């Protein structure tokens, strides 16, 4: 399945789910945005993290830990585009919140959805799944 077909399928599924929410009393005709991460507490674990794709085409840091409900921002400082997605390749099903990052053009910044489940999520560049420098882990800990 091509990237375009995969994005089209996700768009159709999202439209269906949004339609079901409205039909079932969702109350709003406009899509919702992820809620901001919680603030305070957590024993020093941050609510959010930033991962930068460097000009050498590697992610830094490759592992981050955030609190439940937090989000991760990806900054593409590379001159190449990247398609950041959840493991495993090519289905990207472990952590759907990660898939909201998706395509990053050179210089672009995008943020994941809220990671609400305590777990560890692997991520990679969908177009370069075997490049270890573009792989990493996001650990989500309880609030």
Backbone as JSON, one array per atom type, in Angstrom:
{
  "sequence": "XXXXXXXXXXXXXXXXXXXXXXXXXXXXXXXXXXXXXXXXXXXXXXXXXXXXXXXXXXXXXXXXXXXXXXXXXXXXXXXXXXXXXXXXXXXXXXXXXXXXXXXXXXXXXXXXXXXXXXXXXXXXXXXXXXXXXXXXXXXXXXX",
  "N": [[0.86, -1.17, 0.0], [0.64, 2.13, -0.91], [2.03, 5.22, 0.36], [0.33, 7.37, -0.1], [-2.11, 6.03, -0.47], [-2.41, 4.94, 2.06], [-2.65, 7.23, 3.68], [-5.01, 8.24, 2.57], [-6.81, 6.24, 3.31], [-6.73, 6.5, 6.11], [-7.81, 9.05, 6.31], [-10.43, 8.61, 5.38], [-11.34, 6.81, 7.35], [-11.18, 8.47, 9.61], [-13.05, 10.45, 8.93], [-15.39, 8.91, 8.92], [-15.5, 8.09, 11.63], [-15.7, 10.61, 12.89], [-18.14, 11.38, 11.87], [-19.79, 9.44, 13.06], [-19.53, 10.23, 15.72], [-20.85, 12.7, 15.74], [-23.38, 11.88, 14.93], [-24.08, 10.34, 17.07], [-24.57, 12.1, 19.08], [-22.37, 13.7, 19.5], [-22.15, 16.43, 19.43], [-20.69, 18.47, 18.16], [-19.79, 19.89, 15.04], [-17.26, 20.28, 14.16], [-13.9, 19.02, 13.88], [-12.0, 17.78, 16.66], [-9.17, 18.94, 18.53], [-6.12, 17.54, 19.86], [-5.97, 17.37, 23.41], [-4.26, 19.69, 25.57], [-1.18, 18.73, 27.23], [-1.1, 17.54, 30.66], [-0.25, 19.61, 33.5], [2.27, 20.25, 35.99], [3.23, 18.36, 39.01], [4.1, 14.8, 38.93], [6.67, 14.05, 39.67], [9.06, 15.05, 38.5], [9.13, 14.07, 35.91], [8.73, 15.1, 32.61], [5.95, 16.76, 30.92], [6.0, 16.91, 28.22], [8.05, 16.42, 25.27], [10.78, 17.14, 23.05], [11.95, 16.09, 19.96], [14.58, 16.19, 17.74], [15.29, 16.04, 14.31], [18.29, 15.84, 12.97], [20.64, 17.67, 10.81], [22.26, 15.73, 9.87], [20.61, 13.63, 9.56], [19.66, 12.12, 11.76], [17.85, 11.22, 14.76], [17.5, 13.11, 17.75], [16.98, 13.67, 21.12], [17.19, 10.04, 21.03], [15.64, 8.58, 22.68], [12.96, 9.31, 24.84], [11.2, 10.27, 27.82], [7.97, 10.76, 28.95], [5.14, 12.08, 30.76], [2.0, 10.41, 31.26], [-0.59, 11.37, 29.08], [0.87, 13.33, 27.91], [2.69, 14.89, 25.14], [4.71, 14.65, 22.14], [6.99, 16.57, 20.33], [8.24, 16.85, 17.08], [11.0, 18.09, 15.35], [12.12, 18.96, 12.25], [15.18, 19.39, 11.26], [16.64, 18.67, 9.15], [17.54, 18.57, 5.63], [16.07, 16.9, 4.13], [12.84, 15.35, 3.6], [10.8, 13.68, 6.04], [8.93, 10.87, 7.28], [7.51, 10.31, 10.0], [6.6, 7.66, 12.11], [4.75, 5.3, 14.13], [6.02, 2.21, 15.48], [5.01, -1.15, 14.63], [6.83, -1.34, 11.53], [5.28, -2.09, 8.45], [2.83, -1.25, 9.41], [2.28, 0.41, 11.63], [0.92, 0.38, 14.2], [1.34, 0.26, 16.99], [1.41, 2.64, 18.61], [-0.83, 4.79, 17.99], [-1.02, 7.56, 18.44], [1.43, 8.61, 17.82], [1.45, 8.59, 15.06], [0.25, 10.91, 14.24], [2.18, 12.73, 13.78], [3.54, 12.18, 11.28], [4.26, 13.26, 7.92], [7.07, 15.34, 7.57], [8.28, 18.16, 6.29], [11.36, 19.71, 5.23], [12.58, 21.73, 7.79], [10.14, 21.82, 9.09], [7.86, 21.52, 11.9], [6.1, 19.25, 13.93], [3.56, 17.92, 16.08], [2.79, 15.13, 18.16], [-0.19, 13.21, 18.97], [-1.97, 13.07, 22.13], [-0.39, 10.99, 24.44], [-1.92, 8.66, 26.08], [-1.85, 6.17, 27.25], [-0.01, 4.16, 29.43], [3.07, 3.0, 28.51], [5.7, 1.83, 26.29], [6.69, 3.24, 23.3], [7.85, 2.53, 20.12], [9.4, 4.27, 17.39], [9.89, 5.29, 13.94], [11.24, 6.31, 10.73], [9.01, 6.09, 8.21], [9.66, 5.88, 5.49], [12.29, 5.17, 5.57], [12.79, 2.73, 7.11], [14.78, 1.02, 8.08], [16.9, 2.54, 8.88], [18.77, 3.08, 11.53], [19.45, 5.42, 12.86], [17.23, 6.97, 12.64], [15.38, 5.94, 14.28], [13.65, 5.38, 17.4], [12.54, 5.64, 20.87], [9.67, 6.24, 22.85], [8.79, 6.64, 26.08], [6.04, 6.3, 28.15], [4.92, 7.3, 31.22], [3.05, 6.77, 34.27], [0.96, 9.34, 35.62]],
  "CA": [[0.0, 0.0, 0.0], [1.46, 3.34, -1.01], [1.83, 6.21, 1.42], [-0.87, 8.14, -0.45], [-3.28, 5.19, -0.19], [-2.52, 4.81, 3.52], [-3.18, 8.5, 4.18], [-6.39, 8.34, 2.13], [-7.59, 5.32, 4.15], [-6.85, 7.12, 7.44], [-8.74, 10.17, 6.18], [-11.78, 8.06, 5.29], [-11.7, 6.28, 8.67], [-11.39, 9.61, 10.5], [-14.33, 11.06, 8.56], [-16.46, 8.02, 9.39], [-15.56, 8.18, 13.09], [-16.23, 11.91, 13.25], [-19.57, 11.34, 11.55], [-20.45, 8.67, 14.09], [-19.56, 11.03, 16.95], [-21.9, 13.7, 15.6], [-24.66, 11.18, 14.88], [-24.37, 9.79, 18.39], [-24.68, 13.16, 20.07], [-21.06, 14.28, 19.77], [-22.42, 17.82, 19.76], [-19.94, 19.48, 17.42], [-19.53, 19.52, 13.67], [-15.86, 20.5, 13.84], [-13.02, 18.05, 14.51], [-11.37, 18.23, 17.9], [-7.72, 18.89, 18.6], [-5.67, 16.88, 21.07], [-5.95, 18.24, 24.58], [-2.9, 19.97, 26.01], [-0.73, 17.83, 28.27], [-1.29, 18.03, 32.02], [0.88, 20.37, 34.05], [2.56, 20.08, 37.41], [3.34, 17.02, 39.57], [4.82, 13.84, 38.11], [7.97, 13.69, 40.2], [10.17, 15.45, 37.65], [8.97, 13.62, 34.53], [8.09, 16.19, 31.86], [4.69, 16.54, 30.23], [6.24, 16.87, 26.78], [9.46, 16.3, 24.87], [11.07, 17.52, 21.67], [12.94, 15.26, 19.27], [15.03, 16.9, 16.55], [15.96, 15.3, 13.24], [19.43, 16.72, 12.66], [21.06, 17.8, 9.41], [22.91, 14.47, 9.49], [19.57, 12.62, 9.38], [19.46, 11.27, 12.94], [17.0, 11.82, 15.79], [18.16, 13.41, 19.01], [17.43, 12.38, 21.63], [16.48, 8.91, 20.43], [14.69, 8.09, 23.68], [12.42, 10.32, 25.74], [10.19, 9.82, 28.76], [6.97, 11.79, 29.25], [4.03, 11.61, 31.59], [0.73, 10.04, 30.64], [-1.32, 12.55, 28.62], [1.81, 14.25, 27.27], [2.88, 14.86, 23.7], [6.09, 14.76, 21.68], [7.14, 17.42, 19.16], [9.35, 16.52, 16.2], [11.52, 19.22, 14.59], [12.95, 18.46, 11.16], [16.27, 20.29, 10.9], [17.31, 18.06, 8.01], [17.09, 19.11, 4.35], [15.21, 15.88, 3.55], [11.56, 15.12, 4.27], [10.72, 12.45, 6.83], [7.56, 10.43, 7.58], [7.7, 9.66, 11.29], [5.46, 6.81, 12.42], [4.86, 4.32, 15.19], [6.35, 0.83, 15.14], [5.99, -1.76, 13.74], [6.74, -1.01, 10.1], [4.72, -0.89, 7.85], [1.43, -1.03, 9.84], [2.28, 1.56, 12.55], [-0.22, 0.2, 15.08], [1.66, 0.24, 18.42], [1.06, 3.9, 19.27], [-1.45, 5.64, 16.97], [-0.78, 8.98, 18.72], [2.68, 8.96, 17.13], [1.18, 8.73, 13.63], [-0.2, 12.27, 13.94], [3.35, 13.51, 13.33], [3.52, 11.96, 9.84], [5.23, 13.91, 7.04], [7.76, 16.55, 8.01], [9.13, 18.78, 5.28], [12.55, 20.35, 5.8], [12.28, 22.9, 8.61], [8.8, 21.75, 9.68], [7.67, 20.99, 13.24], [4.76, 18.68, 14.14], [3.39, 17.33, 17.41], [1.99, 13.91, 18.26], [-1.39, 13.27, 19.79], [-1.72, 12.82, 23.56], [-0.08, 9.61, 24.79], [-2.73, 8.44, 27.28], [-1.64, 4.83, 27.77], [1.33, 3.91, 29.96], [3.73, 2.0, 27.68], [6.84, 2.33, 25.51], [6.37, 3.26, 21.87], [8.95, 2.7, 19.19], [9.07, 5.04, 16.2], [10.86, 5.22, 12.85], [10.86, 7.01, 9.5], [8.34, 5.1, 7.37], [10.36, 5.73, 4.2], [13.64, 4.66, 5.84], [12.54, 1.97, 8.34], [15.96, 0.31, 8.55], [17.94, 3.49, 9.29], [18.7, 3.1, 13.0], [19.56, 6.8, 13.32], [15.89, 7.58, 12.58], [14.54, 5.13, 15.16], [13.74, 5.76, 18.8], [11.53, 5.14, 21.81], [8.97, 7.17, 23.72], [8.25, 5.94, 27.23], [4.98, 7.06, 28.8], [4.81, 6.84, 32.61], [1.84, 7.2, 34.96], [1.02, 10.69, 36.21]],
  "C": [[0.9, 1.23, 0.0], [1.15, 4.27, 0.14], [0.56, 7.0, 1.15], [-2.13, 7.33, -0.14], [-3.51, 5.06, 1.31], [-3.11, 6.08, 4.12], [-4.64, 8.67, 3.79], [-7.27, 7.47, 3.01], [-7.78, 5.91, 5.55], [-7.85, 8.27, 7.39], [-10.18, 9.69, 6.12], [-12.23, 7.54, 6.65], [-11.97, 7.41, 9.65], [-12.74, 10.26, 10.21], [-15.5, 10.22, 9.05], [-16.62, 8.13, 10.9], [-16.1, 9.52, 13.55], [-17.72, 11.97, 12.97], [-20.35, 10.55, 12.57], [-20.56, 9.45, 15.39], [-20.66, 12.07, 16.89], [-23.25, 13.02, 15.63], [-25.05, 10.64, 16.24], [-24.38, 10.87, 19.46], [-23.35, 13.78, 20.42], [-21.13, 15.77, 19.98], [-21.68, 18.85, 18.94], [-19.7, 18.99, 16.01], [-18.07, 19.68, 13.3], [-15.0, 19.46, 14.55], [-12.36, 18.64, 15.76], [-9.87, 18.11, 17.8], [-7.33, 18.11, 19.84], [-5.65, 17.87, 22.24], [-4.52, 18.52, 24.98], [-2.48, 19.01, 27.11], [-0.98, 18.42, 29.65], [-0.07, 18.8, 32.5], [1.05, 20.05, 35.52], [2.7, 18.62, 37.82], [4.26, 16.13, 38.77], [6.22, 13.51, 38.57], [9.13, 13.99, 39.27], [10.09, 14.95, 36.23], [8.22, 14.69, 33.75], [6.79, 15.77, 31.19], [4.9, 16.38, 28.73], [7.74, 16.73, 26.53], [9.58, 16.75, 23.43], [12.18, 16.63, 21.15], [13.29, 15.98, 17.98], [15.67, 15.92, 15.58], [17.06, 16.23, 12.73], [19.74, 16.76, 11.17], [21.81, 16.56, 8.93], [21.91, 13.33, 9.37], [19.42, 11.65, 10.52], [18.58, 11.99, 13.94], [17.8, 12.01, 17.07], [17.2, 14.17, 19.92], [16.64, 11.25, 20.97], [15.51, 8.27, 21.41], [14.26, 9.25, 24.57], [11.41, 9.66, 26.67], [9.28, 10.99, 29.07], [5.91, 11.18, 30.14], [2.82, 11.28, 30.73], [-0.06, 11.3, 30.3], [-0.44, 13.53, 27.87], [1.92, 14.03, 25.77], [4.35, 15.03, 23.36], [6.1, 15.58, 20.38], [8.37, 16.98, 18.39], [9.71, 17.76, 15.38], [12.42, 18.66, 13.51], [13.96, 19.53, 10.76], [17.11, 19.75, 9.75], [16.81, 18.73, 6.73], [16.18, 18.13, 3.63], [13.88, 15.82, 4.29], [11.62, 13.79, 5.01], [9.25, 12.16, 7.1], [7.64, 9.62, 8.86], [6.43, 8.93, 11.69], [5.79, 5.84, 13.55], [5.38, 2.99, 14.64], [5.06, 0.02, 15.17], [5.77, -1.3, 12.31], [6.18, -2.22, 9.36], [3.32, -0.54, 8.38], [1.25, 0.09, 10.86], [1.14, 1.52, 13.57], [0.08, 0.29, 16.58], [1.17, 1.48, 19.16], [0.48, 4.87, 18.25], [-1.22, 7.14, 17.19], [0.46, 9.48, 18.0], [2.43, 9.27, 15.66], [0.65, 10.11, 13.25], [0.97, 13.16, 13.52], [3.45, 13.39, 11.81], [4.62, 12.68, 9.09], [5.77, 15.2, 7.65], [8.64, 17.04, 6.87], [10.34, 19.38, 5.99], [12.13, 21.6, 6.55], [10.93, 22.85, 9.32], [8.82, 21.12, 11.07], [6.25, 20.46, 13.36], [4.75, 17.97, 15.48], [2.47, 16.12, 17.36], [0.65, 14.22, 18.93], [-1.0, 13.05, 21.24], [-1.5, 11.33, 23.79], [-0.77, 9.31, 26.12], [-2.53, 7.08, 27.92], [-0.2, 4.67, 28.23], [1.95, 2.75, 29.17], [5.0, 2.61, 27.08], [6.5, 2.16, 24.04], [7.65, 3.41, 21.07], [8.47, 3.54, 18.02], [10.2, 4.94, 15.19], [10.38, 6.12, 11.72], [10.29, 5.95, 8.57], [9.09, 4.85, 6.06], [11.78, 5.2, 4.35], [13.6, 3.79, 7.11], [13.77, 1.27, 8.91], [17.1, 1.23, 8.99], [17.83, 3.67, 10.81], [18.8, 4.51, 13.56], [18.23, 7.54, 13.31], [14.88, 6.77, 13.38], [14.7, 5.6, 16.6], [12.6, 5.19, 19.61], [10.97, 6.31, 22.61], [8.37, 6.35, 24.85], [7.25, 6.84, 27.92], [4.79, 6.47, 30.19], [3.54, 7.42, 33.23], [2.04, 8.57, 35.57], [1.31, 10.65, 37.67]]
}
